[in-house]
Amino acid sequence: MEKKPPSRRSESIDNYLKAIFSLGGGDDHLVGSKQIADRLGIAPASVTNMLQRLAGQARPMVRYERHRGVKLTAVGRKRALEIVRHHRLIETFLFEVLGYPIEELHDEAERLEHFISERFEERVASRLGNPTQDPHGHCIPALDGSMPPQHRAGCRCYV
């Protein structure tokens, strides 16, 4: 069964989760609201509202500590890694198969990452030989959310 396309709201949530993952270095580091606001180009008050919503869900995606910061829960980390995987696979596909210039990869992948099906993700990964790095040198998370062996040993995952 195919998933329905994400709403603008879920795209926004995905962008928050991806920003927290990236700014936190993929670890349990607390990330400040201002850092997220700067990364996403939005007002800090908007960030605070969204973080409170994400923390207040039945299955919270973040742990939010007022005036201290936020970190991903296991649920939030899983979704963040899924979006990061989509993004990096799309960049690799655009570069290797479609011949996009490297400077155009990020923006195009940003537009597409929320909309691919799991079936498409599997086919792209298979077509590319299940790559472990994208053209920028960022590690591509595996389907189970694990990072490849070279992760942190010279990778550029959080730049």
Summary of the structure (lengths in Angstrom):
residues: 159
radius of gyration: 15.6
end to end distance: 35.5
largest distance: 45.6
contacts: 446
relative contact order: 0.13
helix: 50%
strand: 7%
